[in-house]
Amino acid sequence: MAKLANRLRELREAKDLTQAQLADAIGVSRKTINTVENGVFIPSTVIALKLAAALGEPVERLFSLVE
Amino acid sequence: MSQATSPGEAAERLSRRRARMLPVLALFVLIQQAAFFSAGDRMRTVDIVRTCGWLVLVAVIVAALVTGGFWFRSREIRDLMDDEVTRANRSSALTLGFPVAMATGIVLYGLEAFQPGSVTPREAIHLIVSFGLVAALLRFGYLERRALG
């Protein structure tokens, strides 16, 4: 079964943002950012698009499927 | 002088407090359960008061578990405390609590079939509610603590 990988931590750190700052930017809790980065939680499409927009990256650069 | 905190910081602080409180509440329910069984299923005035106390406690905990609690905080903070991850964690907790309650009911039904009168209806209700609730509280607490990192 395919799994969802993400580069959220890498891209967030490249923008010099903390988890709390990114969370504030898209109106979610820091817990959401932490769980997505750790692969514990798969976000909804809405959150994924907000994350991509906040980081200025296309969503497919943020998330990808791995076999 | 207290420093003003952003809604995000307040939600984080309260979420951590909630995650710490959940296992404590589970323990509290179990202590109430032990007190009920140690006193026996009687209906003296003191037992009626104790049973009413348990009913109120359980109703408040279930309401807090289902809604997220912190009802007197602002809508913004409560929304941050009830975001996607929290709703997923709560759903997982309730998904565990329901079968635990059902399994408890099935075991008690089986017990009643083989040893009639071994458990009174009030004791059975107590056990079903408490086991289901404690399972959900512990699961929610564990998932929230893991999510908070």
Backbone of each chain as ProteinMPNN parsed JSONL, in Angstrom:
{"seq_chain_A": "MAKLANRLRELREAKDLTQAQLADAIGVSRKTINTVENGVFIPSTVIALKLAAALGEPVERLFSLVE", "coords_chain_A": {"N_chain_A": [[0.842, -1.194, 0.0], [0.501, 2.212, -0.803], [2.287, 4.899, 0.781], [2.111, 8.109, 2.372], [4.491, 10.521, 1.924], [6.258, 13.361, 3.215], [7.748, 16.639, 2.836], [7.689, 18.593, 4.651], [8.983, 19.526, 7.049], [11.59, 20.018, 6.136], [11.15, 21.989, 4.126], [9.914, 23.965, 5.624], [11.931, 24.649, 7.455], [13.75, 25.607, 5.667], [12.61, 27.987, 5.015], [13.012, 29.272, 7.302], [11.153, 29.136, 9.393], [9.351, 28.58, 12.428], [7.567, 25.799, 13.899], [5.36, 26.818, 15.229], [5.078, 29.355, 14.079], [4.44, 28.715, 11.422], [2.095, 27.343, 11.878], [0.478, 29.407, 12.927], [0.327, 30.965, 10.637], [-1.339, 29.55, 8.917], [-3.539, 29.102, 10.411], [-3.882, 26.888, 12.154], [-3.246, 24.52, 14.849], [-0.026, 24.19, 16.541], [0.38, 21.572, 17.016], [-0.79, 20.246, 14.865], [1.007, 20.795, 12.759], [3.273, 19.537, 13.791], [2.465, 16.823, 13.93], [1.97, 16.264, 11.245], [4.506, 16.642, 10.119], [5.879, 14.568, 11.37], [4.714, 12.405, 10.247], [2.587, 11.234, 11.495], [0.031, 12.059, 11.183], [-2.237, 12.415, 8.516], [-2.935, 15.124, 6.637], [-5.95, 16.973, 5.724], [-7.09, 17.803, 2.378], [-7.527, 20.519, 2.28], [-5.919, 21.593, 4.371], [-3.446, 20.727, 3.414], [-3.208, 22.204, 1.055], [-3.209, 24.775, 2.109], [-0.823, 24.697, 3.578], [1.02, 24.392, 1.512], [0.61, 26.789, 0.142], [1.379, 28.644, 2.106], [4.068, 28.093, 2.297], [4.891, 28.69, -0.164], [5.145, 26.815, -2.196], [4.465, 24.258, -4.679], [1.855, 21.889, -4.032], [2.437, 19.258, -4.617], [5.137, 19.147, -4.341], [5.448, 19.209, -1.715], [4.091, 17.011, -0.686], [4.191, 13.499, -1.329], [3.674, 10.272, -2.88], [4.806, 7.164, -1.691], [5.9, 3.913, -2.471]], "CA_chain_A": [[0.0, 0.0, 0.0], [1.3, 3.441, -0.884], [2.287, 5.766, 1.96], [2.296, 9.52, 2.056], [5.703, 11.132, 2.479], [6.208, 14.822, 3.074], [9.001, 17.376, 3.041], [7.249, 19.8, 5.358], [10.018, 20.032, 7.971], [12.704, 20.539, 5.325], [10.762, 23.245, 3.465], [9.652, 24.968, 6.683], [13.214, 25.113, 7.983], [14.384, 26.398, 4.604], [11.999, 29.333, 5.095], [13.353, 29.779, 8.635], [9.919, 29.258, 10.175], [9.133, 27.58, 13.474], [6.267, 25.122, 13.76], [4.311, 27.725, 15.724], [4.873, 30.426, 13.088], [3.723, 28.149, 10.274], [0.736, 27.051, 12.355], [-0.241, 30.686, 12.977], [0.121, 31.458, 9.27], [-2.454, 28.873, 8.239], [-4.681, 29.019, 11.325], [-4.049, 25.585, 12.826], [-2.401, 24.436, 16.041], [1.328, 23.669, 16.296], [0.239, 20.116, 17.06], [-1.073, 19.781, 13.501], [2.269, 20.838, 12.003], [4.159, 18.508, 14.368], [2.019, 15.469, 13.554], [2.156, 16.086, 9.795], [5.954, 16.473, 9.897], [6.313, 13.252, 11.863], [4.005, 11.346, 9.521], [1.578, 10.633, 12.377], [-1.292, 12.504, 10.737], [-2.359, 12.797, 7.104], [-3.849, 16.271, 6.666], [-6.964, 17.068, 4.67], [-6.65, 18.541, 1.193], [-7.564, 21.948, 2.612], [-4.703, 21.915, 5.138], [-2.293, 20.514, 2.528], [-3.129, 23.356, 0.145], [-2.81, 25.942, 2.915], [0.604, 24.551, 3.872], [1.762, 24.661, 0.272], [0.528, 28.225, -0.14], [2.165, 29.373, 3.113], [5.5, 27.873, 2.037], [5.171, 29.129, -1.541], [5.566, 25.646, -2.974], [3.336, 23.449, -5.144], [1.519, 20.873, -3.04], [3.074, 17.979, -4.947], [6.528, 19.187, -3.865], [5.335, 19.025, -0.26], [3.628, 15.645, -0.398], [4.357, 12.542, -2.43], [3.35, 8.89, -2.529], [5.922, 6.215, -1.789], [5.401, 2.518, -2.457]], "C_chain_A": [[0.883, 1.253, 0.0], [1.187, 4.253, 0.401], [2.538, 7.199, 1.529], [3.563, 10.036, 2.733], [5.566, 12.642, 2.365], [7.553, 15.454, 3.388], [8.724, 18.659, 3.821], [8.347, 20.382, 6.25], [11.149, 20.709, 7.195], [12.345, 21.899, 4.711], [10.463, 24.346, 4.482], [10.965, 25.538, 7.209], [13.965, 25.948, 6.94], [13.849, 27.824, 4.595], [12.264, 29.979, 6.456], [12.107, 30.043, 9.478], [9.903, 28.207, 11.278], [7.789, 26.903, 13.209], [5.138, 26.063, 14.166], [4.021, 28.827, 14.715], [4.098, 29.916, 11.878], [2.268, 27.848, 10.658], [-0.102, 28.328, 12.393], [-0.599, 31.172, 11.572], [-1.067, 30.8, 8.581], [-3.638, 28.609, 9.174], [-4.961, 27.639, 11.882], [-3.159, 25.585, 14.072], [-1.012, 23.918, 15.664], [1.317, 22.144, 16.259], [-0.004, 19.542, 15.661], [0.213, 19.716, 12.683], [3.187, 19.707, 12.479], [3.755, 17.11, 13.895], [2.169, 15.217, 12.051], [3.636, 15.836, 9.506], [6.435, 15.076, 10.297], [5.6, 12.093, 11.177], [2.943, 10.642, 10.353], [0.18, 10.916, 11.834], [-1.249, 12.891, 9.258], [-3.373, 13.933, 7.037], [-4.881, 16.2, 5.549], [-6.385, 17.842, 3.491], [-6.578, 20.034, 1.491], [-6.287, 22.359, 3.352], [-3.464, 21.766, 4.252], [-2.112, 21.711, 1.592], [-2.719, 24.624, 0.893], [-1.321, 25.894, 3.243], [1.446, 24.912, 2.656], [1.772, 26.15, -0.028], [1.399, 29.021, 0.83], [3.66, 29.241, 2.853], [5.888, 28.29, 0.616], [5.659, 28.009, -2.428], [4.328, 24.944, -3.533], [3.104, 22.28, -4.195], [2.207, 19.532, -3.33], [4.563, 17.959, -4.591], [6.565, 18.923, -2.351], [4.996, 17.58, 0.092], [3.854, 14.744, -1.601], [4.002, 11.142, -1.938], [4.602, 8.035, -2.668], [5.354, 4.807, -1.671], [6.001, 1.747, -1.296]], "O_chain_A": [[1.881, 1.327, 0.717], [0.131, 4.293, 1.031], [3.102, 7.462, 0.466], [3.69, 9.993, 3.956], [4.835, 13.141, 1.509], [8.379, 14.887, 4.103], [9.421, 19.663, 3.675], [8.611, 21.583, 6.213], [11.6, 21.802, 7.536], [13.135, 22.842, 4.768], [10.728, 25.52, 4.228], [11.102, 26.749, 7.388], [14.712, 26.866, 7.279], [14.555, 28.757, 4.212], [11.803, 31.087, 6.73], [12.023, 31.047, 10.185], [10.379, 27.087, 11.091], [6.986, 27.373, 12.404], [4.088, 26.1, 13.524], [2.865, 29.198, 14.51], [3.208, 30.597, 11.37], [1.343, 28.066, 9.875], [-1.25, 28.337, 11.947], [-1.68, 31.717, 11.345], [-1.729, 31.424, 7.752], [-4.617, 27.974, 8.783], [-6.116, 27.253, 12.065], [-2.414, 26.534, 14.314], [-0.832, 23.294, 14.619], [2.122, 21.512, 15.575], [0.515, 18.479, 15.32], [0.483, 18.725, 12.004], [3.799, 19.01, 11.669], [4.606, 16.31, 13.506], [2.459, 14.097, 11.631], [3.982, 14.933, 8.745], [7.291, 14.488, 9.636], [5.855, 10.93, 11.492], [2.452, 9.58, 9.97], [-0.738, 10.113, 12.005], [-0.347, 13.599, 8.812], [-4.547, 13.731, 7.346], [-4.715, 15.475, 4.568], [-5.324, 18.458, 3.596], [-5.681, 20.729, 1.015], [-5.652, 23.353, 3.0], [-2.542, 22.578, 4.327], [-0.992, 22.17, 1.371], [-1.97, 25.447, 0.366], [-0.635, 26.915, 3.195], [2.44, 25.632, 2.752], [2.8, 26.712, -0.404], [2.078, 29.964, 0.425], [4.432, 30.154, 3.148], [7.06, 28.248, 0.243], [6.489, 28.222, -3.311], [3.255, 25.019, -2.935], [4.052, 21.744, -3.621], [2.518, 18.771, -2.414], [5.18, 16.895, -4.542], [7.571, 18.478, -1.799], [5.539, 17.008, 1.037], [3.724, 15.173, -2.747], [4.027, 10.864, -0.739], [5.358, 8.164, -3.631], [4.449, 4.548, -0.878], [5.703, 0.565, -1.12]]}, "seq_chain_B": "MSQATSPGEAAERLSRRRARMLPVLALFVLIQQAAFFSAGDRMRTVDIVRTCGWLVLVAVIVAALVTGGFWFRSREIRDLMDDEVTRANRSSALTLGFPVAMATGIVLYGLEAFQPGSVTPREAIHLIVSFGLVAALLRFGYLERRALG", "coords_chain_B": {"N_chain_B": [[3.517, 41.029, 36.374], [1.36, 39.789, 33.945], [2.095, 38.291, 30.788], [0.743, 38.97, 27.579], [-0.652, 36.427, 25.604], [-0.637, 34.779, 22.426], [-3.5, 33.508, 20.566], [-2.755, 31.015, 19.514], [-0.648, 30.211, 21.191], [-1.997, 30.092, 23.618], [-3.861, 28.085, 23.044], [-2.131, 25.947, 22.664], [-1.013, 25.674, 25.231], [-3.307, 25.074, 26.739], [-4.101, 22.742, 25.459], [-2.031, 21.029, 26.159], [-2.492, 20.937, 28.883], [-4.986, 19.697, 28.883], [-4.289, 17.212, 27.799], [-2.755, 16.221, 29.874], [-4.668, 16.061, 31.836], [-6.478, 14.087, 31.052], [-5.737, 11.26, 31.58], [-5.83, 11.489, 34.352], [-8.495, 12.036, 34.851], [-9.553, 9.609, 34.0], [-8.523, 7.95, 35.967], [-9.863, 9.014, 38.133], [-12.511, 8.318, 37.532], [-12.289, 5.555, 37.801], [-11.684, 5.382, 40.521], [-14.048, 6.313, 41.629], [-15.637, 4.258, 40.775], [-14.565, 2.12, 42.23], [-15.259, 2.973, 44.775], [-18.019, 2.805, 44.635], [-18.426, 0.029, 44.346], [-17.229, -0.945, 46.64], [-18.94, -0.061, 48.568], [-21.191, -1.467, 48.064], [-24.28, -2.381, 46.368], [-26.561, -0.555, 47.381], [-29.398, 1.387, 48.503], [-29.271, 3.59, 50.316], [-29.499, 6.923, 51.687], [-26.982, 8.112, 51.485], [-25.894, 6.536, 49.481], [-27.494, 7.18, 47.331], [-26.782, 9.841, 46.964], [-24.091, 9.475, 46.306], [-24.358, 8.02, 43.943], [-25.682, 9.898, 42.331], [-23.678, 11.831, 42.208], [-21.765, 10.421, 40.772], [-23.129, 10.11, 38.354], [-23.321, 12.776, 37.465], [-20.614, 13.404, 37.24], [-19.787, 11.589, 35.232], [-21.42, 12.441, 33.1], [-20.455, 15.05, 32.674], [-17.792, 14.529, 31.998], [-18.105, 12.985, 29.659], [-19.356, 14.892, 28.025], [-17.292, 16.796, 27.884], [-15.359, 15.268, 26.637], [-16.486, 14.725, 24.144], [-17.01, 17.274, 23.092], [-14.664, 18.677, 23.418], [-14.252, 20.336, 25.514], [-13.304, 23.07, 27.783], [-15.203, 25.194, 27.728], [-15.57, 27.847, 28.4], [-13.711, 29.357, 27.187], [-12.488, 31.473, 24.468], [-14.037, 31.389, 21.2], [-12.159, 31.261, 19.125], [-9.862, 30.153, 20.329], [-10.901, 27.698, 21.176], [-11.517, 26.583, 18.702], [-8.941, 26.241, 17.655], [-8.046, 24.373, 19.431], [-9.533, 22.277, 18.728], [-8.857, 21.163, 16.291], [-8.085, 19.522, 13.126], [-6.357, 17.335, 13.805], [-6.927, 16.867, 16.49], [-9.632, 16.192, 16.306], [-9.417, 13.845, 14.839], [-7.964, 12.305, 16.668], [-9.814, 12.197, 18.77], [-11.877, 10.84, 17.532], [-10.663, 8.364, 17.107], [-10.322, 7.616, 19.771], [-12.979, 7.416, 20.698], [-13.815, 5.437, 19.025], [-12.459, 3.303, 20.08], [-13.495, 3.266, 22.681], [-16.21, 2.57, 22.37], [-16.381, -0.263, 21.416], [-15.125, -1.396, 23.679], [-16.969, -0.845, 25.705], [-19.115, -2.32, 24.661], [-18.015, -4.911, 24.71], [-17.707, -5.244, 27.448], [-20.396, -5.263, 28.212], [-21.209, -7.615, 26.913], [-19.656, -9.572, 28.225], [-20.691, -9.305, 30.825], [-23.315, -10.059, 30.353], [-22.938, -12.723, 29.654], [-21.896, -13.63, 32.067], [-24.116, -13.304, 33.708], [-25.753, -15.217, 32.602], [-24.535, -17.601, 33.349], [-24.121, -17.328, 36.073], [-26.616, -16.425, 37.601], [-27.858, -13.362, 38.915], [-25.475, -12.475, 39.914], [-24.505, -9.989, 39.295], [-25.893, -6.834, 39.759], [-28.377, -4.861, 37.956], [-27.715, -2.126, 38.17], [-25.014, -2.21, 38.863], [-24.01, -3.417, 36.572], [-24.514, -1.454, 34.629], [-22.886, 0.576, 35.603], [-20.328, -0.614, 35.275], [-20.208, -0.987, 32.464], [-20.42, 1.662, 31.464], [-18.249, 2.897, 32.788], [-15.943, 1.406, 31.962], [-15.982, 1.759, 29.16], [-15.739, 4.545, 29.031], [-13.319, 5.051, 30.392], [-11.493, 3.709, 28.744], [-11.716, 5.27, 26.398], [-10.877, 7.781, 27.358], [-8.211, 7.275, 28.14], [-7.071, 6.513, 25.71], [-7.452, 8.837, 24.151], [-5.955, 10.657, 25.648], [-3.384, 9.535, 25.391], [-2.965, 9.741, 22.59], [-3.117, 12.501, 22.22], [-0.965, 13.436, 23.751], [1.141, 12.286, 22.339], [0.826, 13.623, 19.912], [1.379, 16.248, 20.626], [4.027, 16.181, 21.133]], "CA_chain_B": [[2.601, 41.369, 35.294], [1.253, 38.664, 33.013], [2.317, 38.635, 29.39], [-0.34, 38.565, 26.69], [-0.252, 35.322, 24.735], [-1.447, 34.678, 21.209], [-4.444, 32.382, 20.635], [-2.029, 29.773, 19.251], [0.083, 29.832, 22.412], [-2.997, 29.719, 24.634], [-4.41, 26.778, 22.647], [-1.074, 24.956, 22.923], [-0.915, 25.489, 26.687], [-4.519, 24.388, 27.21], [-4.088, 21.384, 24.906], [-1.122, 20.247, 27.009], [-3.18, 20.723, 30.153], [-6.025, 18.691, 28.633], [-3.65, 15.904, 27.62], [-2.347, 15.748, 31.205], [-5.866, 15.823, 32.654], [-7.279, 12.939, 30.597], [-5.525, 10.055, 32.396], [-6.248, 11.769, 35.732], [-9.951, 11.846, 34.859], [-9.791, 8.157, 33.912], [-8.244, 7.428, 37.307], [-10.942, 9.5, 38.984], [-13.684, 7.472, 37.243], [-12.027, 4.234, 38.391], [-11.789, 5.518, 41.981], [-15.494, 6.377, 41.894], [-16.121, 2.891, 40.533], [-14.145, 1.318, 43.386], [-16.056, 3.416, 45.927], [-19.371, 2.264, 44.446], [-18.444, -1.417, 44.581], [-16.865, -1.244, 48.028], [-20.101, 0.247, 49.42], [-22.29, -2.381, 47.742], [-25.372, -1.739, 45.636], [-27.686, -0.292, 48.275], [-30.019, 2.675, 48.19], [-29.392, 4.512, 51.431], [-29.381, 8.312, 51.223], [-25.59, 8.351, 51.094], [-25.661, 5.853, 48.205], [-28.173, 7.961, 46.287], [-25.931, 11.014, 46.724], [-22.892, 9.011, 45.61], [-24.747, 7.657, 42.566], [-25.944, 11.153, 41.6], [-22.357, 12.421, 41.969], [-21.136, 9.661, 39.684], [-23.846, 10.427, 37.112], [-22.921, 14.125, 37.037], [-19.209, 13.303, 36.828], [-19.718, 10.902, 33.94], [-22.051, 13.292, 32.082], [-19.546, 16.174, 32.38], [-16.608, 14.011, 31.299], [-18.511, 12.618, 28.293], [-19.572, 16.149, 27.286], [-15.975, 17.392, 27.624], [-14.656, 14.4, 25.683], [-17.106, 14.839, 22.819], [-16.951, 18.654, 22.567], [-13.325, 19.244, 23.561], [-14.176, 21.036, 26.801], [-12.89, 24.485, 27.852], [-16.354, 25.894, 27.157], [-15.595, 29.279, 28.719], [-12.661, 30.023, 26.426], [-13.015, 32.101, 23.247], [-14.295, 30.501, 20.059], [-10.908, 31.104, 18.366], [-8.997, 29.202, 21.034], [-11.528, 26.371, 21.142], [-11.359, 26.052, 17.342], [-7.551, 25.774, 17.52], [-7.899, 23.169, 20.259], [-10.382, 21.228, 18.173], [-8.522, 21.13, 14.872], [-8.189, 18.209, 12.46], [-5.648, 16.272, 14.534], [-7.689, 16.58, 17.716], [-10.861, 15.481, 15.93], [-9.013, 12.482, 14.466], [-7.612, 11.608, 17.914], [-11.047, 11.94, 19.515], [-12.597, 9.796, 16.802], [-9.983, 7.11, 17.408], [-10.603, 7.285, 21.178], [-14.373, 6.973, 20.814], [-13.886, 4.159, 18.299], [-12.007, 2.278, 21.024], [-14.393, 3.23, 23.838], [-17.474, 1.883, 22.058], [-16.267, -1.727, 21.526], [-14.813, -1.789, 25.061], [-18.259, -0.843, 26.419], [-19.891, -3.458, 24.161], [-17.395, -6.145, 25.212], [-18.049, -5.329, 28.873], [-21.795, -5.687, 28.25], [-21.295, -9.028, 26.494], [-19.1, -10.377, 29.324], [-21.654, -9.271, 31.937], [-24.479, -10.853, 29.933], [-22.507, -14.114, 29.783], [-21.79, -13.904, 33.504], [-25.487, -13.41, 34.224], [-26.319, -16.482, 32.11], [-23.953, -18.725, 34.089], [-24.271, -17.072, 37.519], [-27.709, -15.445, 37.703], [-27.907, -12.521, 40.115], [-24.138, -12.117, 40.412], [-24.307, -8.55, 39.07], [-27.177, -6.129, 39.695], [-28.433, -3.996, 36.762], [-26.983, -0.87, 38.386], [-23.583, -2.522, 38.785], [-23.682, -3.67, 35.16], [-24.473, -0.148, 33.938], [-21.671, 1.21, 36.114], [-19.146, -1.214, 34.649], [-20.209, -0.717, 31.015], [-20.116, 3.087, 31.25], [-16.896, 3.228, 33.262], [-14.909, 0.796, 31.121], [-15.978, 2.446, 27.87], [-15.246, 5.907, 29.203], [-11.89, 5.021, 30.762], [-10.738, 3.343, 27.536], [-11.699, 6.429, 25.495], [-10.052, 8.837, 27.968], [-6.789, 6.901, 28.083], [-6.645, 6.557, 24.296], [-7.399, 10.248, 23.738], [-4.808, 11.247, 26.333], [-2.147, 9.03, 24.778], [-2.813, 10.297, 21.238], [-2.863, 13.938, 22.329], [0.42, 13.632, 24.222], [2.027, 11.958, 21.227], [0.724, 14.67, 18.899], [1.988, 17.486, 21.114], [5.481, 15.999, 21.032]], "C_chain_B": [[2.541, 40.206, 34.312], [1.434, 39.14, 31.582], [1.139, 38.157, 28.561], [0.161, 37.444, 25.789], [-1.174, 35.284, 23.533], [-2.425, 33.52, 21.378], [-3.755, 31.035, 20.415], [-1.287, 29.27, 20.482], [-0.876, 29.373, 23.505], [-3.566, 28.334, 24.326], [-3.403, 25.668, 22.923], [-1.002, 24.621, 24.415], [-2.124, 24.703, 27.206], [-4.591, 22.956, 26.675], [-3.182, 20.48, 25.728], [-1.789, 19.942, 28.343], [-4.251, 19.64, 29.988], [-5.413, 17.293, 28.518], [-3.192, 15.325, 28.963], [-3.554, 15.356, 32.048], [-6.565, 14.513, 32.301], [-7.013, 11.659, 31.391], [-5.937, 10.252, 33.848], [-7.76, 11.571, 35.858], [-10.302, 10.361, 34.81], [-9.584, 7.521, 35.287], [-9.374, 7.8, 38.27], [-12.206, 8.655, 38.786], [-13.509, 6.101, 37.885], [-12.135, 4.272, 39.916], [-13.266, 5.564, 42.397], [-16.113, 4.985, 41.779], [-15.81, 2.011, 41.742], [-14.979, 1.68, 44.613], [-17.467, 2.839, 45.844], [-19.415, 0.783, 44.806], [-18.074, -1.765, 46.024], [-18.05, -0.996, 48.966], [-21.249, -0.72, 49.173], [-23.435, -1.624, 47.093], [-26.585, -1.593, 46.554], [-28.242, 1.092, 47.965], [-30.307, 3.49, 49.447], [-29.23, 5.931, 50.879], [-27.967, 8.596, 50.716], [-25.272, 7.683, 49.751], [-26.303, 6.613, 47.046], [-27.336, 9.191, 45.929], [-24.696, 10.613, 45.921], [-23.213, 8.675, 44.147], [-25.014, 8.905, 41.725], [-24.624, 11.846, 41.266], [-21.654, 11.743, 40.809], [-21.792, 10.0, 38.34], [-23.428, 11.788, 36.569], [-21.491, 14.094, 36.509], [-19.092, 12.696, 35.426], [-20.304, 11.779, 32.823], [-21.118, 14.434, 31.682], [-18.338, 15.68, 31.591], [-16.955, 13.624, 29.859], [-18.704, 13.879, 27.446], [-18.234, 16.794, 26.925], [-15.216, 16.585, 26.571], [-15.19, 14.616, 24.257], [-16.94, 16.247, 22.228], [-15.55, 19.268, 22.642], [-13.155, 20.012, 24.857], [-13.761, 22.494, 26.672], [-13.965, 25.399, 27.261], [-16.332, 27.398, 27.398], [-14.448, 30.038, 28.046], [-13.259, 30.594, 25.14], [-13.176, 31.067, 22.133], [-13.001, 30.219, 19.287], [-9.997, 30.052, 19.015], [-9.589, 27.796, 20.979], [-11.413, 25.748, 19.745], [-9.943, 25.511, 17.126], [-7.325, 24.491, 18.311], [-8.705, 21.994, 19.725], [-10.126, 21.122, 16.669], [-8.536, 19.683, 14.35], [-7.554, 17.074, 13.267], [-6.438, 15.867, 15.774], [-8.954, 15.792, 17.382], [-10.538, 14.035, 15.534], [-8.678, 11.666, 15.711], [-8.861, 11.247, 18.713], [-11.831, 10.804, 18.858], [-11.991, 8.424, 17.096], [-10.293, 6.654, 18.837], [-12.023, 6.752, 21.341], [-14.576, 5.638, 20.097], [-13.386, 3.01, 19.164], [-12.999, 2.122, 22.18], [-15.666, 2.443, 23.573], [-17.327, 0.352, 22.125], [-15.896, -2.209, 22.927], [-16.101, -1.842, 25.88], [-19.103, -2.042, 25.984], [-19.347, -4.777, 24.71], [-17.716, -6.341, 26.693], [-19.49, -5.815, 29.031], [-21.946, -7.161, 27.909], [-20.788, -9.943, 27.614], [-20.096, -10.441, 30.484], [-22.895, -10.099, 31.612], [-24.165, -12.348, 30.08], [-22.432, -14.537, 31.242], [-23.174, -14.128, 34.117], [-26.116, -14.742, 33.795], [-25.819, -17.666, 32.953], [-24.1, -18.565, 35.61], [-25.348, -16.013, 37.72], [-27.661, -14.672, 39.022], [-26.553, -12.105, 40.648], [-23.846, -10.627, 40.253], [-25.682, -7.886, 38.986], [-27.195, -5.261, 38.428], [-27.635, -2.709, 36.94], [-25.47, -1.089, 38.318], [-23.149, -2.736, 37.336], [-23.565, -2.359, 34.391], [-23.2, 0.606, 34.333], [-20.437, 0.701, 35.373], [-19.07, -0.88, 33.163], [-19.808, 0.727, 30.739], [-18.661, 3.385, 31.622], [-15.814, 2.655, 32.357], [-14.823, 1.479, 29.756], [-15.366, 3.823, 27.971], [-13.75, 5.932, 29.513], [-11.029, 4.672, 29.545], [-10.611, 4.544, 26.599], [-10.8, 7.533, 26.059], [-8.567, 8.522, 27.856], [-6.258, 6.983, 26.655], [-6.482, 8.001, 23.821], [-6.181, 10.931, 24.371], [-3.497, 10.826, 25.704], [-1.911, 9.691, 23.413], [-2.503, 11.793, 21.282], [-1.428, 14.22, 22.789], [1.418, 13.333, 23.105], [2.021, 13.072, 20.186], [1.43, 15.96, 19.337], [3.514, 17.413, 21.119], [6.237, 16.382, 22.286]], "O_chain_B": [[3.582, 39.696, 33.895], [0.997, 40.228, 31.206], [0.597, 37.077, 28.8], [1.276, 37.51, 25.271], [-2.332, 35.697, 23.602], [-2.22, 32.65, 22.224], [-4.114, 30.037, 21.04], [-1.288, 28.077, 20.783], [-0.613, 28.405, 24.219], [-3.735, 27.51, 25.225], [-3.774, 24.579, 23.363], [-0.94, 23.456, 24.807], [-1.978, 23.784, 28.011], [-5.086, 22.061, 27.359], [-3.505, 19.317, 25.972], [-1.672, 18.835, 28.87], [-4.403, 18.773, 30.849], [-5.941, 16.323, 29.061], [-3.229, 14.113, 29.174], [-3.482, 14.44, 32.867], [-7.182, 13.893, 33.167], [-7.964, 11.021, 31.841], [-6.348, 9.299, 34.511], [-8.244, 11.014, 36.843], [-11.225, 9.908, 35.487], [-10.363, 6.669, 35.715], [-9.781, 6.998, 39.11], [-12.888, 8.317, 39.753], [-14.454, 5.546, 38.446], [-12.616, 3.321, 40.533], [-13.673, 4.942, 43.378], [-16.979, 4.595, 42.562], [-16.662, 1.26, 42.218], [-15.36, 0.808, 45.393], [-18.041, 2.433, 46.856], [-20.333, 0.333, 45.492], [-18.55, -2.762, 46.567], [-18.164, -1.626, 50.017], [-22.18, -0.793, 49.975], [-23.561, -0.408, 47.235], [-27.514, -2.4, 46.51], [-27.618, 1.873, 47.245], [-31.407, 4.01, 49.635], [-28.861, 6.104, 49.717], [-27.773, 9.225, 49.675], [-24.472, 8.204, 48.973], [-25.757, 6.688, 45.946], [-27.194, 9.542, 44.758], [-24.298, 11.305, 44.984], [-22.447, 8.998, 43.239], [-24.626, 8.972, 40.559], [-24.465, 12.387, 40.172], [-21.029, 12.396, 39.973], [-21.113, 10.156, 37.325], [-23.207, 11.945, 35.368], [-21.19, 14.678, 35.468], [-18.394, 13.221, 34.559], [-19.745, 11.847, 31.729], [-20.997, 14.754, 30.5], [-17.907, 16.324, 30.634], [-16.184, 13.904, 28.94], [-18.272, 13.932, 26.294], [-18.053, 17.279, 25.808], [-14.521, 17.146, 25.724], [-14.422, 14.679, 23.298], [-16.752, 16.4, 21.021], [-15.287, 20.279, 21.99], [-12.029, 20.31, 25.258], [-13.852, 23.084, 25.595], [-13.687, 26.252, 26.418], [-16.998, 28.148, 26.685], [-14.244, 31.223, 28.308], [-14.38, 30.255, 24.761], [-12.534, 30.017, 22.136], [-12.766, 29.093, 18.849], [-9.442, 29.185, 18.34], [-8.869, 26.821, 20.762], [-11.234, 24.537, 19.615], [-9.757, 24.466, 16.503], [-6.528, 23.636, 17.923], [-8.579, 20.867, 20.203], [-11.061, 21.006, 15.877], [-8.947, 18.757, 15.05], [-8.131, 15.995, 13.399], [-6.597, 14.682, 16.068], [-9.307, 14.843, 18.083], [-11.291, 13.115, 15.854], [-9.046, 10.497, 15.816], [-8.968, 10.149, 19.26], [-12.374, 9.93, 19.533], [-12.711, 7.448, 17.307], [-10.501, 5.467, 19.088], [-12.246, 5.76, 22.035], [-15.396, 4.817, 20.507], [-13.831, 1.873, 19.007], [-13.307, 1.008, 22.606], [-16.149, 1.727, 24.45], [-18.099, -0.283, 22.844], [-16.298, -3.3, 23.331], [-16.305, -2.773, 26.659], [-19.728, -2.702, 26.814], [-20.111, -5.649, 25.124], [-17.965, -7.461, 27.139], [-19.777, -6.667, 29.872], [-22.723, -7.874, 28.545], [-21.408, -10.962, 27.918], [-20.316, -11.507, 31.058], [-23.458, -10.758, 32.487], [-24.989, -13.13, 30.555], [-22.841, -15.638, 31.612], [-23.368, -15.026, 34.936], [-26.912, -15.324, 34.532], [-26.566, -18.603, 33.234], [-24.192, -19.554, 36.338], [-25.043, -14.848, 37.978], [-27.454, -15.244, 40.092], [-26.462, -11.464, 41.695], [-23.034, -10.068, 40.99], [-26.54, -8.332, 38.224], [-26.135, -4.957, 37.882], [-26.968, -2.245, 36.015], [-24.738, -0.257, 37.782], [-22.074, -2.3, 36.923], [-22.639, -2.171, 33.602], [-22.528, 1.197, 33.487], [-19.61, 1.484, 34.907], [-18.004, -0.532, 32.654], [-18.96, 0.99, 29.886], [-17.937, 4.039, 30.871], [-14.861, 3.357, 32.019], [-13.73, 1.744, 29.254], [-14.578, 4.231, 27.118], [-13.008, 6.742, 28.958], [-9.969, 5.263, 29.337], [-9.532, 4.809, 26.067], [-10.043, 8.153, 25.312], [-7.762, 9.391, 27.52], [-5.147, 7.456, 26.417], [-5.494, 8.341, 23.17], [-5.469, 11.687, 23.71], [-2.602, 11.647, 25.502], [-0.805, 10.142, 23.115], [-1.719, 12.292, 20.475], [-0.767, 15.126, 22.281], [2.414, 14.038, 22.946], [3.066, 13.428, 19.641], [2.006, 16.671, 18.513], [4.201, 18.435, 21.11], [7.462, 16.273, 22.325]]}, "name": "protein", "num_of_chains": 2, "seq": "MAKLANRLRELREAKDLTQAQLADAIGVSRKTINTVENGVFIPSTVIALKLAAALGEPVERLFSLVEMSQATSPGEAAERLSRRRARMLPVLALFVLIQQAAFFSAGDRMRTVDIVRTCGWLVLVAVIVAALVTGGFWFRSREIRDLMDDEVTRANRSSALTLGFPVAMATGIVLYGLEAFQPGSVTPREAIHLIVSFGLVAALLRFGYLERRALG"}
